[in-house]
Structure formats: C-alpha cells, structure tokens
Amino acid sequence: MSTRTRVALLLLLGIGLLCNPFYLWPHHAGDAHELRASETTITADAATAVPVDDLPPETKTAVESAVETLESAADLPVGWYHSDQGGGHDWPRYESEAAVPMTGLAETGPPTVTVEETEYLLTTVAVERSPPVLPEQFRVPIGFTGALALAFGGLLAARGTVQLTTRAAWVVVGVWTGVLLVTAAYDGSFAGVALTTVHEIPLVGIDLSTVAGNFLGTVVWVLPAVGFVLGVGFRRERWRSGVGGTGELLSVLALVAVTWPFTLPGGALGFLIGQDRRS
C-alpha cells in the first residue's frame, strides 16, 4: 500500500470518527420531558377540568398532540403498546420541564382536560436522551481515536512514517486539544466532553459540575496525549541518554505518579509507535 493511500485512509478514518451522528449528537446536561395523556375514570372537579378549546394555543396544541398519541397507541395490535414509549409514537417532547406548556391548566390538583366530553389526565415524564448507537460515555474515546488518526495522517504525509520523535509527538497533543475545543464550541459548553466519572477532584475539592469544573474536566482529557509524548520519549531513551536532565525526569515521574490513570494508556501507545533513537 502506497504512502499516499495510507495517508488518505487515516484522514478519512479521522474525519469519519469525528463527523458522524453519534459524535455530533448535541450534549444535553439534563433529561428531556414529555407531556403524556391518559383517560381518567375519576370525574374531575369542575374547577380543575379545563375544556381543551379554552386553553391557550400552545397548550392546546400540546394537549391535542398527547391525546392523539394515546389514541394512536390504543389502535395498535395487542402487545405493541407500551405505556412508557407511547406505543412507538412520539409524545410531545420538550427540552426541560419548565418548557412543557401548562399555561391555562389548573394550578392546584392534577392537570385535567376534557376533549370531546372525555377527561384526560396530563402528566410530565422525564426521559433520558442518548445519542444513537453507543452511550455518550464513548464520545471522548472515539474523539481521541479520531484525533490520533488525523495526526498520524498528517505526520505520515509530512515525514513518510508514523514512527515518531518526541518533538513530532506533540502534534498529537495539538490536534487532540483542537478537537476538544472545537467539540466544546459545537456543543456550546465544555460539559459534553468534560470528565463525568467523578464529581469532585480529591484533596483539591473542585466541583466538576460547575462551569470552571467542566473546563478543568476537559483539560484532564489532554493528559492521555501528554502521556503519548512521554511514551515516545521513553522509547527514544530521552532521559537515559541524558538529553533530558534529572530535573526533567523527576518532573515527568511526578506527573505520571499523580495522573497515571490518564497518562499510562497514552504512554503505552506512544512507546509502541515511537521511533528508536538509533534509527
């Protein structure tokens, strides 16, 4: 396989991993909310049951849509209807609970409406939002793989090999940092790429649910790329040969000791791909 073909394949792989429905699925910090309707056998108080025609236009539209979904689900064959899924039909869905149009409904008691002399009880249900194919937790690993493919494709085009020197390995850090920043800009916040497996950094006590915490949680994901550079450095015997001084070696070891869950995986990959010092 020619170098040009390998470059094209790496670049196409990187673009494909970063430009697909899963990766570009917008990040949502909270659940969506659906408006659902169900027939009620309990006669509502006249003060709480509201005729649908008396509702404001936005609320009326939402209620009629929920009732139509219920009726459509009821017409399906037995076994097809699932109350939590609307029988395969979509309940009216909104970005947040506050966005569900409830104006004009009773402020006390269960929200009940009458549609063609039938009473319906309205409920608001929180539903999880997740991207297609995979859980959202896979977004960062797939993004990192895409950034590696782009970086390797560029380096292969420029150097004719993917075996890296320590200096060339910093390209991976730059490309991955750029991917993180572009993804955050696309999402409108850092929350979609921030570390979410822990809520607070031990000893420091920084809350990762805040805006500053989300930014710091995003910076953490740069560490695997930094570990990649360190792995290349060890492969090239940077510190054993004396190119890097004792102080630099101690700093590297201290960094790895504190951040090893993130830097070691990248370091192992860098060691495998790094170019031997003698070559």
C-alpha positions as CSV (number, residue, x, y, z in Angstrom):
1,M,0.0,0.0,0.0
2,S,1.5,3.4,-1.0
3,T,2.1,6.2,1.5
4,R,-0.4,8.4,-0.3
5,T,-3.1,5.7,0.1
6,R,-2.3,5.2,3.8
7,V,-2.5,9.0,4.4
8,A,-5.9,9.2,2.7
9,L,-7.2,6.2,4.7
10,L,-6.0,7.7,8.0
11,L,-7.5,11.1,7.2
12,L,-10.8,9.6,6.1
13,L,-10.9,7.5,9.3
14,G,-10.3,10.5,11.5
15,I,-13.0,12.6,9.7
16,G,-15.4,9.7,9.9
17,L,-14.9,9.2,13.6
18,L,-15.5,12.9,14.3
19,C,-18.2,13.7,11.7
20,N,-20.9,11.2,12.4
21,P,-24.4,11.2,14.0
22,F,-23.0,9.7,17.3
23,Y,-20.1,12.2,17.8
24,L,-22.1,15.2,16.6
25,W,-25.1,14.4,18.8
26,P,-25.7,17.5,20.9
27,H,-24.8,17.1,24.5
28,H,-27.7,17.7,27.0
29,A,-27.0,18.3,30.6
30,G,-30.4,17.2,31.7
31,D,-33.3,14.9,30.7
32,A,-36.0,15.8,28.2
33,H,-39.6,15.9,29.4
34,E,-42.7,14.5,27.6
35,L,-46.3,15.5,28.0
36,R,-48.4,12.4,28.2
37,A,-52.2,11.9,28.4
38,S,-54.3,9.1,29.9
39,E,-58.0,8.7,30.2
40,T,-59.2,9.1,33.7
41,T,-62.1,7.4,35.3
42,I,-62.2,9.8,38.2
43,T,-64.6,12.7,37.5
44,A,-62.5,15.9,37.9
45,D,-63.7,18.8,39.8
46,A,-65.3,21.4,37.6
47,A,-62.8,24.0,38.8
48,T,-59.8,21.9,37.7
49,A,-61.1,20.2,34.5
50,V,-60.5,22.6,31.6
51,P,-62.1,22.2,28.1
52,V,-59.3,21.9,25.6
53,D,-60.8,24.8,23.5
54,D,-60.3,27.1,26.4
55,L,-56.6,26.6,26.6
56,P,-54.0,29.0,25.1
57,P,-52.9,27.9,21.6
58,E,-49.5,26.5,22.6
59,T,-51.0,24.4,25.4
60,K,-54.0,23.3,23.3
61,T,-51.6,22.1,20.6
62,A,-49.5,20.1,23.1
63,V,-52.5,18.6,24.7
64,E,-54.2,17.6,21.4
65,S,-50.9,16.0,20.3
66,A,-50.6,14.0,23.5
67,V,-54.2,12.8,23.2
68,E,-53.7,11.8,19.5
69,T,-50.6,9.8,20.5
70,L,-52.6,8.0,23.2
71,E,-55.4,7.2,20.7
72,S,-52.9,6.1,18.0
73,A,-51.3,3.7,20.5
74,A,-54.7,2.3,21.5
75,D,-55.3,1.3,17.9
76,L,-52.2,-0.8,17.7
77,P,-52.4,-4.6,17.9
78,V,-52.2,-6.2,21.4
79,G,-48.6,-6.4,22.6
80,W,-47.4,-3.5,20.6
81,Y,-48.4,-0.8,23.1
82,H,-46.0,0.2,25.9
83,S,-47.1,3.0,28.1
84,D,-43.6,4.2,28.6
85,Q,-42.9,4.5,24.9
86,G,-46.2,5.7,23.6
87,G,-46.7,2.6,21.5
88,G,-44.0,3.5,19.2
89,H,-45.5,7.0,18.7
90,D,-43.8,10.1,20.0
91,W,-45.3,12.1,22.9
92,P,-44.7,15.8,22.7
93,R,-41.2,16.3,23.9
94,Y,-39.5,19.4,25.4
95,E,-36.0,20.4,26.4
96,S,-36.9,20.8,30.1
97,E,-39.8,20.5,32.5
98,A,-40.2,24.3,32.5
99,A,-40.6,24.3,28.7
100,V,-43.7,22.0,28.9
101,P,-46.7,24.3,28.0
102,M,-49.0,24.1,31.0
103,T,-50.5,27.6,30.9
104,G,-54.2,27.6,31.3
105,L,-54.4,24.3,33.3
106,A,-55.3,24.1,36.9
107,E,-52.6,25.3,39.3
108,T,-53.9,23.1,42.1
109,G,-54.8,19.4,41.8
110,P,-54.0,17.1,38.8
111,P,-54.0,18.9,35.4
112,T,-57.1,17.5,33.7
113,V,-58.7,18.5,30.4
114,T,-61.8,17.5,28.6
115,V,-61.6,16.7,24.9
116,E,-64.9,15.8,23.2
117,E,-66.5,15.1,26.6
118,T,-63.7,12.7,27.5
119,E,-61.5,13.6,30.5
120,Y,-57.7,13.2,30.3
121,L,-55.1,13.4,33.0
122,L,-51.9,15.0,31.9
123,T,-48.5,14.1,33.3
124,T,-45.0,15.3,32.7
125,V,-42.4,12.5,32.5
126,A,-38.6,12.8,32.4
127,V,-36.9,10.8,29.7
128,E,-33.2,10.2,29.1
129,R,-31.6,11.5,26.0
130,S,-28.8,9.5,24.5
131,P,-27.0,9.5,21.1
132,P,-27.6,6.8,18.6
133,V,-25.6,3.5,18.6
134,L,-23.5,4.0,21.7
135,P,-23.8,5.6,25.2
136,E,-22.5,9.2,25.4
137,Q,-19.5,8.0,27.6
138,F,-17.9,6.6,24.4
139,R,-17.7,10.1,22.8
140,V,-14.3,11.1,24.2
141,P,-12.5,7.8,23.4
142,I,-13.9,7.9,19.8
143,G,-12.9,11.6,19.6
144,F,-9.4,10.8,20.8
145,T,-9.1,7.9,18.2
146,G,-10.2,10.3,15.5
147,A,-7.7,12.9,16.6
148,L,-4.9,10.2,16.5
149,A,-5.9,9.2,13.0
150,L,-5.8,12.8,11.8
151,A,-2.5,13.5,13.5
152,F,-0.9,10.2,12.1
153,G,-2.2,11.0,8.7
154,G,-0.7,14.5,8.7
155,L,2.6,13.2,10.2
156,L,2.8,10.3,7.6
157,A,2.3,12.8,4.8
158,A,5.0,15.1,6.2
159,R,7.5,12.6,7.4
160,G,6.8,9.4,5.5
161,T,6.4,7.3,8.7
162,V,4.2,7.2,11.8
163,Q,7.2,6.3,14.0
164,L,7.6,9.5,15.9
165,T,10.3,11.5,17.6
166,T,9.4,13.3,20.8
167,R,9.1,16.6,19.1
168,A,6.8,15.2,16.4
169,A,4.6,13.5,19.0
170,W,3.5,16.9,20.3
171,V,1.4,17.2,17.1
172,V,-0.9,14.6,18.7
173,V,-1.4,16.9,21.8
174,G,-2.1,19.9,19.5
175,V,-4.6,18.0,17.3
176,W,-6.5,16.4,20.3
177,T,-6.6,19.8,22.1
178,G,-8.1,21.3,19.0
179,V,-10.7,18.6,18.6
180,L,-11.7,19.1,22.3
181,L,-12.1,22.9,21.8
182,V,-14.0,22.6,18.5
183,T,-16.3,20.0,20.1
184,A,-17.0,22.2,23.1
185,A,-17.7,25.2,20.7
186,Y,-20.1,23.0,18.7
187,D,-21.9,21.9,21.9
188,G,-21.9,25.4,23.4
189,S,-20.2,24.3,26.6
190,F,-17.5,22.1,27.9
191,A,-20.0,19.8,29.7
192,G,-20.2,17.4,26.7
193,V,-16.5,16.5,26.8
194,A,-15.7,17.0,30.4
195,L,-14.8,14.2,32.8
196,T,-18.0,13.0,34.3
197,T,-17.0,9.8,36.1
198,V,-16.1,11.8,39.3
199,H,-17.9,14.8,40.7
200,E,-15.0,16.3,42.7
201,I,-11.3,16.2,42.5
202,P,-9.9,14.6,45.7
203,L,-7.8,16.8,48.0
204,V,-8.4,19.9,45.9
205,G,-12.2,19.8,46.3
206,I,-13.0,21.3,42.9
207,D,-16.6,20.7,42.0
208,L,-16.6,19.4,38.4
209,S,-20.3,20.2,37.9
210,T,-19.6,24.0,37.7
211,V,-18.5,25.8,34.5
212,A,-14.9,26.1,35.8
213,G,-15.1,22.4,36.8
214,N,-16.3,21.4,33.3
215,F,-13.3,23.3,31.8
216,L,-10.9,21.5,34.2
217,G,-12.6,18.2,33.4
218,T,-12.0,18.8,29.7
219,V,-8.3,19.7,30.3
220,V,-7.9,16.3,32.1
221,W,-8.6,14.6,28.8
222,V,-5.4,16.2,27.3
223,L,-3.3,14.0,29.7
224,P,-3.5,10.8,27.6
225,A,-2.0,12.8,24.7
226,V,0.7,14.1,27.0
227,G,1.3,10.5,28.1
228,F,1.7,9.6,24.5
229,V,4.5,12.1,24.2
230,L,6.2,10.7,27.3
231,G,5.9,7.2,25.9
232,V,7.7,8.3,22.8
233,G,10.3,9.9,24.9
234,F,11.0,6.7,26.8
235,R,11.2,4.8,23.6
236,R,13.8,7.2,22.3
237,E,15.7,6.9,25.7
238,R,15.4,10.6,26.2
239,W,16.3,10.5,29.9
240,R,18.5,7.5,29.8
241,S,20.8,9.1,27.2
242,G,21.0,12.4,29.1
243,V,19.1,14.5,26.6
244,G,16.6,15.3,29.4
245,G,18.1,16.3,32.6
246,T,17.5,14.8,36.1
247,G,15.1,17.6,37.0
248,E,13.0,16.9,33.9
249,L,12.9,13.2,34.6
250,L,11.8,13.8,38.2
251,S,9.1,16.1,37.0
252,V,7.9,13.5,34.5
253,L,7.8,10.8,37.1
254,A,5.9,13.1,39.5
255,L,3.3,13.9,36.8
256,V,2.9,10.2,35.9
257,A,2.5,9.3,39.6
258,V,-0.4,11.7,40.0
259,T,-2.1,11.3,36.7
260,W,-1.3,7.6,35.8
261,P,-4.9,6.6,35.1
262,F,-4.8,9.0,32.2
263,T,-1.1,9.2,31.1
264,L,-0.2,5.5,31.2
265,P,-2.6,4.3,28.5
266,G,-1.3,7.1,26.2
267,G,2.3,6.4,27.3
268,A,2.0,2.7,26.3
269,L,0.7,3.7,22.8
270,G,3.5,6.2,22.4
271,F,6.1,3.7,23.4
272,L,4.9,1.3,20.8
273,I,4.8,3.8,18.0
274,G,7.8,5.9,19.0
275,Q,10.9,5.8,16.8
276,D,14.0,4.2,18.3
277,R,16.8,6.7,19.0
278,R,19.3,4.7,16.8
279,S,17.0,4.8,13.8
